[in-house]
């Protein structure tokens, strides 16, 4: 096996290694990049059931925050709604239909908010 075909996956000294920047995961440069899709200045709130066996999820897209701040803000929104959720690819998912409550909270933050998807 040549050196170009091998890569360090785990080090007993540092633990897991990032495959992109080849640094320990705790000091990875890749996760600091803002991977959120570009926003048009409008935060959209919609309800979706597709692919969730009929269970409704409220999706929030277009929040102009980086990944770390977005996760903290999502935690605040989940606590406000008393529901679980996740952040996936810059989209905040909150379990259940909480559109009205979330729209009010997002407007308090000073963002332009639209109810989207029916």
DSSP file (Angstrom, degrees, kcal/mol; ACC not computed):
  #  RESIDUE AA STRUCTURE BP1 BP2  ACC     N-H-->O    O-->H-N    N-H-->O    O-->H-N    TCO  KAPPA ALPHA  PHI   PSI    X-CA   Y-CA   Z-CA
    1    1 A X              0   0    0      0, 0.0     2,-0.1     0, 0.0     5,-0.0   0.000 360.0 360.0 360.0 129.6    0.0    0.0    0.0
    2    2 A X    >>  -     0   0    0      1,-0.1     4,-0.6     3,-0.0     3,-0.6  -0.390 360.0-112.0 -83.8 163.9    1.4    3.4   -1.0
    3    3 A X  G >4 S+     0   0    0      1,-0.2     3,-0.6     2,-0.2    -1,-0.1   0.813 114.6  58.1 -66.2 -30.7    1.5    6.4    1.2
    4    4 A X  G 34 S+     0   0    0      1,-0.2    -1,-0.2     3,-0.0     0, 0.0   0.811 105.0  51.4 -69.0 -28.9   -1.0    8.3   -1.0
    5    5 A X  G <4 S+     0   0    0     -3,-0.6     2,-0.3     2,-0.0    -1,-0.2   0.568 101.0  73.9 -86.1  -9.0   -3.6    5.5   -0.6
    6    6 A X    <<  -     0   0    0     -3,-0.6     2,-0.3    -4,-0.6     0, 0.0  -0.776  56.3-179.0-106.3 150.6   -3.5    5.5    3.2
    7    7 A X        -     0   0    0     -2,-0.3     2,-0.5     0, 0.0    12,-0.1  -0.996  33.1-108.6-145.6 148.2   -4.8    8.0    5.6
    8    8 A X        +     0   0    0     -2,-0.3     3,-0.1     1,-0.2    14,-0.1  -0.639  36.4 169.0 -78.0 123.5   -4.8    8.2    9.4
    9    9 A X        +     0   0    0     -2,-0.5     8,-2.2     1,-0.4     2,-0.4   0.770  67.0  14.9-102.5 -38.2   -8.3    7.6   10.8
   10   10 A X  E     -A   16   0A   0      6,-0.2     2,-0.4    14,-0.0    -1,-0.4  -1.000  59.7-164.8-143.4 138.4   -7.5    7.2   14.5
   11   11 A X  E  >  -A   15   0A   0      4,-2.4     4,-3.3    -2,-0.4    -3,-0.0  -0.985  20.1-143.7-123.4 134.3   -4.5    8.1   16.7
   12   12 A X  T  4 S+     0   0    0     -2,-0.4    -1,-0.1     1,-0.2     4,-0.1   0.745 104.8  49.7 -67.5 -20.0   -4.0    6.8   20.2
   13   13 A X  T  4 S+     0   0    0      2,-0.1    -1,-0.2     1,-0.1    -3,-0.0   0.888 129.6  14.6 -82.1 -41.9   -2.6   10.2   21.0
   14   14 A X  T  4 S-     0   0    0      1,-0.3     2,-0.3     9,-0.0    12,-0.2   0.615  93.6-138.0-111.7 -16.5   -5.3   12.5   19.6
   15   15 A X  E  <  +A   11   0A   0     -4,-3.3    -4,-2.4     9,-0.1    -1,-0.3  -0.689  67.0  17.1  91.1-147.8   -8.3   10.2   19.0
   16   16 A X  E    S-A   10   0A   0     -2,-0.3     9,-2.1    -6,-0.2     2,-0.4  -0.300  71.7-146.9 -63.9 143.4  -10.4   10.5   15.8
   17   17 A X  B     -B   24   0B   0     -8,-2.2     2,-0.3     7,-0.2     7,-0.2  -0.893  16.3-116.4-114.0 142.3   -8.9   12.4   12.9
   18   18 A X     >  -     0   0    0      5,-3.3     4,-1.2    -2,-0.4   -10,-0.1  -0.603  15.8-147.4 -75.1 131.3  -10.7   14.6   10.4
   19   19 A X  T  4 S+     0   0    0     -2,-0.3    -1,-0.1     2,-0.1   -11,-0.0   0.738  92.9  49.3 -72.5 -20.6  -10.4   13.1    6.9
   20   20 A X  T  4 S+     0   0    0      1,-0.1    -1,-0.1     3,-0.1    -2,-0.0   0.968 127.1  16.0 -82.3 -59.7  -10.5   16.6    5.3
   21   21 A X  T  4 S-     0   0    0      2,-0.1    -2,-0.1     3,-0.0     3,-0.1   0.496  93.3-130.3 -97.7  -4.2   -8.0   18.7    7.2
   22   22 A X     <  +     0   0    0     -4,-1.2     2,-0.3     1,-0.2    -3,-0.1   0.781  65.9 124.9  60.7  30.5   -6.1   15.7    8.8
   23   23 A X  S    S-     0   0    0      1,-0.1    -5,-3.3    -5,-0.1    -1,-0.2  -0.738  75.0 -80.7-109.4 162.2   -6.4   17.3   12.3
   24   24 A X  B >   -B   17   0B   0     -2,-0.3     3,-1.8    -7,-0.2    -7,-0.2  -0.370  44.9-115.9 -58.6 146.0   -7.8   15.9   15.5
   25   25 A X  G >  S+     0   0    0     -9,-2.1     3,-1.2     1,-0.3    -1,-0.1   0.824 115.4  60.0 -56.7 -33.9  -11.7   16.3   15.4
   26   26 A X  G 3  S+     0   0    0    -10,-0.3    -1,-0.3     1,-0.3    -9,-0.1   0.780 115.3  34.0 -65.4 -25.5  -11.5   18.6   18.4
   27   27 A X  G <  S+     0   0    0     -3,-1.8    -1,-0.3     4,-0.0    -2,-0.2   0.017  86.7 149.2-116.9  25.7   -9.3   21.0   16.4
   28   28 A X    <   -     0   0    0     -3,-1.2     4,-0.2     1,-0.1    -3,-0.1  -0.363  35.9-160.8 -66.7 135.3  -10.8   20.5   13.0
   29   29 A X  S >  S+     0   0    0      1,-0.1     3,-0.7     2,-0.1     4,-0.4   0.697  84.7  68.5 -85.6 -22.1  -10.7   23.5   10.7
   30   30 A X  G >  S+     0   0    0      1,-0.2     3,-1.3     2,-0.2    -1,-0.1   0.867  92.0  57.2 -67.0 -37.9  -13.5   22.0    8.5
   31   31 A X  G 3  S+     0   0    0      1,-0.3    -1,-0.2    -6,-0.1     4,-0.2   0.664  97.1  63.5 -72.8 -13.9  -16.3   22.4   11.0
   32   32 A X  G <  S+     0   0    0     -3,-0.7    -1,-0.3    -4,-0.2    -2,-0.2   0.632  80.7 101.8 -82.9 -12.7  -15.7   26.2   11.4
   33   33 A X  S <  S-     0   0    0     -3,-1.3     2,-0.9    -4,-0.4    34,-0.2  -0.435  83.0-117.4 -67.8 144.7  -16.6   26.7    7.8
   34   34 A X        +     0   0    0      1,-0.1    -1,-0.1    -2,-0.1    -2,-0.1  -0.755  36.4 175.1 -85.6 106.9  -20.2   28.1    7.3
   35   35 A X        +     0   0    0     -2,-0.9    -1,-0.1    -4,-0.2     2,-0.1   0.320  35.6 122.3 -95.9   7.9  -21.9   25.3    5.4
   36   36 A X  S    S-     0   0    0     29,-0.1    54,-0.1     1,-0.1     3,-0.1  -0.428  70.7-106.7 -70.1 143.9  -25.3   27.0    5.4
   37   37 A X        -     0   0    0     52,-0.4    -1,-0.1     1,-0.1    25,-0.1  -0.364  47.2 -87.8 -66.6 151.3  -26.9   27.7    2.1
   38   38 A X        -     0   0    0     -3,-0.1     2,-0.2     1,-0.1    -1,-0.1  -0.355  47.0-141.9 -63.0 138.1  -26.9   31.3    1.0
   39   39 A X        -     0   0    0     -3,-0.1     4,-0.1     1,-0.1    -1,-0.1  -0.672  13.7-144.2-103.0 155.8  -30.0   33.2    2.3
   40   40 A X        -     0   0    0      2,-0.4     3,-0.1    -2,-0.2    -1,-0.1   0.275  59.5 -94.3 -98.9   9.4  -32.1   35.8    0.6
   41   41 A X  S    S+     0   0    0      1,-0.2    71,-0.6    21,-0.2     2,-0.5   0.388  96.9 105.0  95.4  -3.4  -32.7   37.7    3.8
   42   42 A X  E     -c  112   0C   0     69,-0.1     2,-0.5    21,-0.0    -2,-0.4  -0.947  60.8-145.5-114.8 129.5  -36.1   36.1    4.5
   43   43 A X  E     -c  113   0C   0     69,-3.0    71,-2.6    -2,-0.5     2,-0.4  -0.818  20.2-154.8 -90.3 127.3  -36.5   33.4    7.2
   44   44 A X  E     -cD 114  61C   0     17,-2.4    17,-2.5    -2,-0.5     2,-0.5  -0.880   9.3-165.4-110.4 135.8  -39.1   30.9    6.1
   45   45 A X  E     +cD 115  60C   0     69,-2.4    71,-2.9    -2,-0.4     2,-0.3  -0.978  20.5 160.6-119.6 123.6  -41.1   28.7    8.5
   46   46 A X  E     - D   0  59C   0     13,-2.6    13,-3.6    -2,-0.5     2,-0.4  -0.953  34.7-126.6-141.8 160.7  -43.0   25.7    7.1
   47   47 A X  E     - D   0  58C   0     69,-0.5     2,-0.4    -2,-0.3    11,-0.2  -0.905  29.4-178.6-108.5 135.8  -44.6   22.5    8.3
   48   48 A X  E     + D   0  57C   0      9,-2.9     9,-2.2    -2,-0.4    -2,-0.0  -0.992  25.4 170.0-137.4 142.4  -43.6   19.2    6.6
   49   49 A X    > > +     0   0    0     -2,-0.4     3,-1.9     7,-0.2     5,-0.8   0.419  40.4 128.5-122.6  -6.6  -44.7   15.6    7.0
   50   50 A X  T 3 5S+     0   0    0      1,-0.3    -2,-0.0     2,-0.1     0, 0.0  -0.291  82.8   2.4 -59.4 126.3  -43.0   14.1    3.9
   51   51 A X  T 3 5S+     0   0    0      1,-0.1    -1,-0.3    -2,-0.1    -3,-0.0   0.623 108.5  95.4  76.0  14.0  -40.9   11.1    4.8
   52   52 A X  T X 5S-     0   0    0     -3,-1.9     3,-1.8     3,-0.1    -2,-0.1   0.083  99.6-106.7-124.3  22.6  -41.8   11.1    8.5
   53   53 A X  T 3 5S-     0   0    0      1,-0.3    -3,-0.1    -4,-0.1     3,-0.1   0.853  81.5 -50.1  55.0  40.1  -44.7    8.6    8.5
   54   54 A X  T 3 <S+     0   0    0     -5,-0.8     2,-0.3     1,-0.3    -1,-0.3   0.323 102.8 134.1  86.8  -8.4  -47.3   11.4    8.9
   55   55 A X    <   -     0   0    0     -3,-1.8    -1,-0.3    -6,-0.2     2,-0.3  -0.610  54.0-127.4 -78.2 132.6  -45.6   13.1   11.8
   56   56 A X        -     0   0    0     -2,-0.3    40,-2.3    -3,-0.1     2,-0.4  -0.580  25.8-174.8 -83.7 140.8  -45.5   16.9   11.4
   57   57 A X  E     -DE  48  95C   0     -9,-2.2    -9,-2.9    -2,-0.3     2,-0.6  -0.996  20.9-134.8-132.7 137.5  -42.2   18.8   11.7
   58   58 A X  E     -DE  47  94C   0     36,-3.2    36,-2.7    38,-0.5     2,-0.4  -0.839  23.2-160.1 -92.9 125.1  -41.7   22.6   11.6
   59   59 A X  E     -DE  46  93C   0    -13,-3.6   -13,-2.6    -2,-0.6     2,-0.5  -0.871   7.4-165.5-107.8 138.2  -38.8   23.6    9.4
   60   60 A X  E     +DE  45  92C   0     32,-2.3    32,-2.3    -2,-0.4     2,-0.3  -0.982  14.8 176.4-123.9 118.9  -37.0   27.0    9.7
   61   61 A X  E     +D   44   0C   0    -17,-2.5   -17,-2.4    -2,-0.5    30,-0.1  -0.844  51.6  37.5-120.7 157.2  -34.8   28.0    6.8
   62   62 A X        +     0   0    0     28,-0.3     2,-0.5    -2,-0.3   -21,-0.2   0.645  61.6 158.1  84.5  16.2  -32.7   31.1    6.0
   63   63 A X        -     0   0    0     27,-0.4     2,-2.1    -3,-0.2    -1,-0.3  -0.637  41.7-135.3 -74.7 122.7  -31.5   32.0    9.5
   64   64 A X        +     0   0    0     -2,-0.5     2,-0.3   -23,-0.1    -1,-0.1  -0.375  63.9 110.7 -82.4  64.7  -28.4   34.1    8.9
   65   65 A X        -     0   0    0     -2,-2.1   -29,-0.1    25,-0.1    -3,-0.1  -0.931  67.8-110.6-130.9 155.3  -26.2   32.5   11.6
   66   66 A X     >  -     0   0    0     -2,-0.3     4,-2.6     1,-0.1     5,-0.2  -0.265  45.9 -91.8 -76.4 175.0  -23.1   30.3   11.4
   67   67 A X  H  > S+     0   0    0      1,-0.2     4,-2.0     2,-0.2     5,-0.2   0.880 123.1  46.1 -59.9 -43.9  -23.3   26.7   12.5
   68   68 A X  H  > S+     0   0    0      1,-0.2     4,-1.7     2,-0.2    -1,-0.2   0.931 116.6  43.8 -67.9 -45.8  -22.3   27.1   16.1
   69   69 A X  H  > S+     0   0    0      1,-0.2     4,-2.4     2,-0.2    -1,-0.2   0.844 111.4  56.1 -67.3 -33.2  -24.7   30.1   16.7
   70   70 A X  H  X S+     0   0    0     -4,-2.6     4,-2.5     2,-0.2    -1,-0.2   0.896 106.0  49.9 -66.6 -39.9  -27.5   28.3   14.8
   71   71 A X  H  X S+     0   0    0     -4,-2.0     4,-1.9     2,-0.2    -1,-0.2   0.905 112.3  47.7 -64.8 -40.8  -27.2   25.2   17.1
   72   72 A X  H  X S+     0   0    0     -4,-1.7     4,-1.6     2,-0.2    -2,-0.2   0.901 113.3  47.8 -66.4 -40.1  -27.5   27.5   20.1
   73   73 A X  H  X S+     0   0    0     -4,-2.4     4,-2.2     1,-0.2    -2,-0.2   0.878 109.2  53.6 -68.1 -37.5  -30.4   29.4   18.7
   74   74 A X  H  X S+     0   0    0     -4,-2.5     4,-2.6     1,-0.2    -1,-0.2   0.881 105.6  54.1 -63.5 -37.5  -32.2   26.1   17.8
   75   75 A X  H  X S+     0   0    0     -4,-1.9     4,-2.1     1,-0.2    -1,-0.2   0.911 107.9  49.9 -61.8 -41.7  -31.8   25.0   21.4
   76   76 A X  H  X S+     0   0    0     -4,-1.6     4,-2.0     1,-0.2    -2,-0.2   0.908 111.8  48.0 -63.0 -42.4  -33.5   28.2   22.5
   77   77 A X  H  X S+     0   0    0     -4,-2.2     4,-2.0     2,-0.2    -2,-0.2   0.890 109.9  51.8 -67.1 -39.4  -36.4   27.6   20.0
   78   78 A X  H  X>S+     0   0    0     -4,-2.6     5,-1.9     1,-0.2     4,-1.5   0.892 110.3  49.1 -64.5 -39.0  -36.8   24.0   21.1
   79   79 A X  H  <5S+     0   0    0     -4,-2.1    -1,-0.2     2,-0.2    -2,-0.2   0.884 108.6  53.9 -66.6 -38.1  -37.0   25.0   24.7
   80   80 A X  H  <5S+     0   0    0     -4,-2.0    -2,-0.2     1,-0.2    -1,-0.2   0.896 116.6  37.6 -61.4 -40.5  -39.6   27.7   23.8
   81   81 A X  H  <5S-     0   0    0     -4,-2.0    -1,-0.2     2,-0.2    -2,-0.2   0.648 103.2-129.5 -86.7 -15.9  -41.8   25.1   22.1
   82   82 A X  T  <5S+     0   0    0     -4,-1.5     2,-0.3     1,-0.3    -3,-0.2   0.887  70.3 111.6  67.3  38.7  -41.1   22.3   24.6
   83   83 A X      < -     0   0    0     -5,-1.9    -1,-0.3    -6,-0.1    -2,-0.2  -0.888  66.5-109.5-138.7 166.1  -40.2   19.9   21.8
   84   84 A X        +     0   0    0     -2,-0.3    11,-2.6    -3,-0.1     2,-0.3  -0.297  44.0 140.6 -86.6 177.4  -37.3   18.1   20.3
   85   85 A X  E     -F   94   0C   0      9,-0.3     2,-0.3    -2,-0.1     9,-0.2  -0.985  30.2-129.0 170.4-170.4  -35.6   18.8   17.1
   86   86 A X  E     -F   93   0C   0      7,-2.2     7,-3.4    -2,-0.3     2,-0.5  -0.962  17.4-119.1-157.8 167.4  -32.3   19.0   15.2
   87   87 A X  E     +F   92   0C   0     -2,-0.3     2,-0.4     5,-0.2     5,-0.2  -0.986  34.0 174.9-117.0 119.9  -30.2   21.2   12.9
   88   88 A X  E >   -F   91   0C   0      3,-2.7     3,-1.7    -2,-0.5    -2,-0.1  -0.974  66.5 -23.1-131.0 118.3  -29.5   19.6    9.5
   89   89 A X  T 3  S-     0   0    0     -2,-0.4   -52,-0.4     1,-0.3    -1,-0.1   0.853 126.6 -48.5  53.4  42.0  -27.7   21.4    6.7
   90   90 A X  T 3  S+     0   0    0      1,-0.2     2,-0.5   -54,-0.1   -27,-0.4   0.534 115.6 115.5  79.7   5.9  -28.6   24.9    8.1
   91   91 A X  E <   - F   0  88C   0     -3,-1.7    -3,-2.7   -30,-0.1     2,-0.5  -0.939  59.0-142.2-111.5 127.4  -32.2   24.0    8.5
   92   92 A X  E     -EF  60  87C   0    -32,-2.3   -32,-2.3    -2,-0.5     2,-0.5  -0.782  15.7-164.0 -89.9 125.5  -33.7   23.9   12.0
   93   93 A X  E     -EF  59  86C   0     -7,-3.4    -7,-2.2    -2,-0.5     2,-0.4  -0.942   6.9-176.2-110.6 127.9  -36.2   21.1   12.5
   94   94 A X  E     -EF  58  85C   0    -36,-2.7   -36,-3.2    -2,-0.5    -9,-0.3  -0.992  29.7-116.8-124.9 129.1  -38.6   21.2   15.5
   95   95 A X  E    S+E   57   0C   0    -11,-2.6   -38,-0.2    -2,-0.4     2,-0.1  -0.404  78.0  15.7 -68.1 132.1  -41.0   18.3   16.1
   96   96 A X  S    S-     0   0    0    -40,-2.3     2,-0.9    -2,-0.2   -38,-0.5  -0.289 101.8 -58.9  98.1 175.8  -44.7   19.3   15.9
   97   97 A X        +     0   0    0      1,-0.1     3,-0.1   -40,-0.1    -2,-0.1  -0.833  65.7 142.8-100.8  99.8  -46.5   22.2   14.5
   98   98 A X     >  +     0   0    0     -2,-0.9     4,-2.3    -4,-0.2     5,-0.2  -0.100  20.7 130.5-125.5  32.3  -45.3   25.3   16.2
   99   99 A X  H  > S+     0   0    0      1,-0.2     4,-2.7     2,-0.2     5,-0.2   0.912  71.5  46.8 -59.0 -48.9  -45.3   27.8   13.3
  100  100 A X  H  > S+     0   0    0      1,-0.2     4,-2.0     2,-0.2    -1,-0.2   0.925 114.2  46.9 -63.5 -45.3  -47.2   30.7   15.0
  101  101 A X  H  > S+     0   0    0      1,-0.2     4,-1.8     2,-0.2    -1,-0.2   0.898 115.0  47.2 -62.5 -41.1  -45.1   30.6   18.1
  102  102 A X  H  X S+     0   0    0     -4,-2.3     4,-2.7     2,-0.2     5,-0.2   0.874 108.2  54.4 -70.6 -37.7  -41.8   30.4   16.1
  103  103 A X  H  X S+     0   0    0     -4,-2.7     4,-2.1    -5,-0.2    -1,-0.2   0.925 108.9  49.1 -61.8 -43.4  -42.8   33.2   13.8
  104  104 A X  H  X S+     0   0    0     -4,-2.0     4,-1.6    -5,-0.2    -1,-0.2   0.919 113.0  47.1 -61.1 -43.6  -43.5   35.5   16.7
  105  105 A X  H  X S+     0   0    0     -4,-1.8     4,-1.1     1,-0.2    -2,-0.2   0.893 111.4  50.0 -67.3 -39.9  -40.1   34.7   18.3
  106  106 A X  H  <>S+     0   0    0     -4,-2.7     5,-1.6     1,-0.2     4,-0.4   0.853 108.3  53.2 -68.2 -34.4  -38.2   35.1   15.0
  107  107 A X  H ><5S+     0   0    0     -4,-2.1     3,-1.2     1,-0.2    -1,-0.2   0.860 103.6  57.0 -67.3 -34.3  -39.8   38.5   14.5
  108  108 A X  H 3<5S+     0   0    0     -4,-1.6    -1,-0.2     1,-0.3    -2,-0.2   0.819 100.2  59.0 -63.4 -29.7  -38.6   39.5   18.0
  109  109 A X  T 3<5S-     0   0    0     -4,-1.1    -1,-0.3    -3,-0.1    -2,-0.2   0.620 121.3-111.5 -74.0 -12.4  -35.1   38.7   16.8
  110  110 A X  T < 5S+     0   0    0     -3,-1.2     2,-0.3    -4,-0.4    -3,-0.2   0.611  71.5 133.9  95.0  14.0  -35.6   41.4   14.1
  111  111 A X      < -     0   0    0     -5,-1.6     2,-0.5   -69,-0.0    -1,-0.3  -0.671  62.8-111.5 -96.1 152.8  -35.7   39.1   11.0
  112  112 A X  E     -c   42   0C   0    -71,-0.6   -69,-3.0    -2,-0.3     2,-0.4  -0.733  43.2-164.4 -79.8 123.3  -38.1   39.2    8.2
  113  113 A X  E     -c   43   0C   0     -2,-0.5     2,-0.4   -71,-0.2   -69,-0.2  -0.908  13.5-170.6-120.8 138.5  -40.2   36.1    8.5
  114  114 A X  E     -c   44   0C   0    -71,-2.6   -69,-2.4    -2,-0.4     2,-0.6  -0.982  23.2-132.4-125.9 138.6  -42.6   34.4    6.0
  115  115 A X  E     -c   45   0C   0     -2,-0.4     2,-0.3   -71,-0.2     3,-0.2  -0.806  39.4-171.5 -84.4 124.1  -45.0   31.5    6.6
  116  116 A X        +     0   0    0    -71,-2.9   -69,-0.5    -2,-0.6   -72,-0.0  -0.821  44.3  35.4-122.2 155.4  -44.3   29.2    3.8
  117  117 A X              0   0    0     -2,-0.3   -70,-0.2     1,-0.2    -1,-0.2   0.837 360.0 360.0  78.1  36.5  -45.8   26.0    2.3
  118  118 A X              0   0    0     -3,-0.2    -1,-0.2   -72,-0.1    -2,-0.1   0.458 360.0 360.0  95.4 360.0  -49.5   26.4    2.8
